[in-house]
Amino acid sequence: MIEVYADVWCPFAHVGLRSVLRRRSQLGRDDVLLRVRAWPLELVNEAPLDPTITAEHVNDLRTQVAPDLFAHFDREHFPRTSLPALAVVAAGYRRDDQTGEAVSLALRNALFEEGRDISRPDVLASVARASGINRVDARDERAVLAEWHEGEVRGVKGSPHFFCGKAQVFCPSLDISKDDKGQLHLRRNMEALNALLAECFND
């Protein structure tokens, strides 16, 4: 099991999770599932993500490291909150790990690849039904908060933060820096990702 603390509307987590999936497939280790735990940035930062800033991050990621992602991202359809989506993910994991992973990825795909507003109840219901989830309730909302607080105890630094066995690392697939003008600079770091996954797959 690969544990990841991440928010569903975080574009860096979208790239990081896709990187892990690609490498997992190359290694033929689809038996090692992702357990994507909630790291709700609007609670961590006491404010929702800014659509304009997120759109800038999406553009930086797409132009510098991930030209194959964010195909139809639409700032105008950026969600107002990610908490209901995170509750849907929790409902998926309450059913089983395969469903949890599937719905976690499907929600990110809906937002970043299809340009859908995943804070809309109809969009959430559609994604949930496609993954076999028929009910999201207060247990799942509580699970989001519980995972956030658990992440605080475990020392999560941001979205995405990975845990495998004794290894843990924040955003292992990317090196992220800013220049003196505040411009974001990104590059792939497959060495760090491969080191993490070696720990995961040998656990």
Buried (B, 14 or more C-beta within 10 A) or exposed (E): EBBBBBBBBBBBBBBBBBBBBEBBEEEEBEEBBBBBBBBBBBBBEEEBBEBEEBBBBBBBBBEBBBEEBBEEBBEEBBBEBBBBBBBBBBBBBBBEEEBBBBBBBBBBBBBBBBBBBBBBEEBBBBBBEEBEBEEBEEEBBEBBBEBBEBBEEEEBEBBBBBBBBEBBBBBBBBEBEEEEEEEBEBEBBEEBBBEBBEBBBEE
